[in-house]
Amino acid sequence: MRDRKNALNLFILFLAGMVVGGFIGYYLGQNPLFEWLNYGKVFGLEEPLTLELGIIHLVLGITININIASIFGMVLGGLIYRQM
């Protein structure tokens, strides 16, 4: 159980670091001095998958936007995890 809890904490810290870094990269990237922080790539589905089953209409889609600042945030999340 302890290993699972540690893996969950690591995942949450990586995810939080990626989200916070993404926000920082987006907003600081509008400044010409820091626009390199917003350089990145978008991965995912351009059009969502649709499943029509009569009474249930299911639409699935995911997009991940990774930039330099979100990578820094993930590294920071890993460092925080090591200190725990």
C-alpha positions, 0 to 999 in steps of 0.5 A, spaced: 500 500 500 505 504 501 508 504 494 501 505 491 501 511 495 508 514 493 506 513 486 500 516 487 503 522 490 509 522 485 503 522 479 499 528 483 506 532 484 508 531 476 501 533 474 500 539 478 507 541 476 505 540 469 499 545 470 502 550 474 508 550 469 503 551 463 500 557 466 506 560 467 509 559 460 503 561 457 502 568 461 510 569 461 510 567 454 507 573 452 513 577 454 518 577 448 523 576 453 520 570 456 517 567 450 521 561 449 518 558 456 511 557 451 515 553 446 512 546 446 508 541 442 500 539 442 499 532 442 492 528 442 486 527 438 484 533 433 477 530 432 474 527 438 472 519 438 464 519 437 460 512 439 453 512 438 449 507 442 442 509 441 440 512 448 447 513 449 452 518 446 459 518 448 464 523 446 472 521 447 478 526 446 484 528 449 489 533 448 496 535 452 500 541 451 507 541 453 511 547 453 518 548 456 515 551 463 511 545 464 517 541 463 520 545 469 514 544 473 514 537 472 522 537 474 520 541 480 515 536 482 519 530 482 524 534 486 519 536 491 517 528 491 524 526 493 524 531 499 518 528 502 
